[in-house]
Amino acid sequence: MENNRFEIPVTVKSATTGTNQLLRSAREASDYLLNSWPGKRSPKHREALQACHDALAGDKPAMSARRAFIAAAREVNVFVSDKAPG
């Protein structure tokens, strides 16, 4: 079983609907990077995608993917929160 879930989900803005989207795992973050990413694919985007891939492969912890994803999301202004919802 994959252990790629984030301890604390990451909240981002959906580029298509403008609503907030909760990402709970490296798989969900990877899907967002591939299918919902606004703007250009920067080096931070590529690093985040690689980190998600590494987490899904079991080579790196999900926390590394989460950290890389947040850095990329901040760069394109879709990052909302890295705090637990509630």
N, C-alpha and C positions, 0 to 999 in steps of 0.2 A: 504494500500500500504506500502511495506517495505521501510524504509528510511535507507538503509545500504550502500549508496554510499559514497565514500571517497571524501572529499572536494578537495584534490589534489591526483591524481593517484600515485601509486607506480610502479616504473619500476624495473623489475627483468630480469635475464638471463633465457632463456628457457633451461632447462637441456637437452632436446632432440635435439633442433635445433641450440642452441648456439646464437640465436637471442634475441633481447630484447622484452619483453612482458610487456604491460601496464595493470595493474590491477586497476579497477575503483571502486570496491565495495567489501564488506565483502564476498559476494557470489563468486566473481572471485578469491579472495584470498583463500577462503576455497577450491575451486576447485583445485587451484594450490597446496595447501598443501596436498590434498588427492591424486592427480593424476600426478603431475609433480615434486614432491619434490625429490631432489637428496640426497643420503646418508641416515644417520640414523634419526630416529624419536626421537629427544632429548626432554628434558623438555620444552625448548623454543618452539619447534614445537607443542607440546601438548597444551601449553598455548595459542599459536596463534590460533590453531584450536578451542579451547574452546571459545576464545574471538570472533572469527568469528561466531561461533554458537550462542553465546549470542547476538551479534548484529543482526543476522538474526531473532532471536526470539523476538527482541525488548527489551531485558533486559538490554543491554548496548549500548552506542553510537558507531557508526562506527569508530570514532576516536580511541577508545580503541582497536578495532580489528586491525586497521591500525598500531598502535604503536607496538602491540605484533607481528604482521606479520613482520614488519621491523626488530625487534630484532632477530627473528628467521632466516630471510633471510640473515642478516649480519653474523650470526653464520656459515652458510654453503656457504658463498661467492657467493650468487646469487643476492644479493642486488646491484642495479645500481644507483637508484636515488629516492629521495622523493620530488623532486622539480617539479613544473608544467612544462610539456613539452612545447617546443617553442623556 
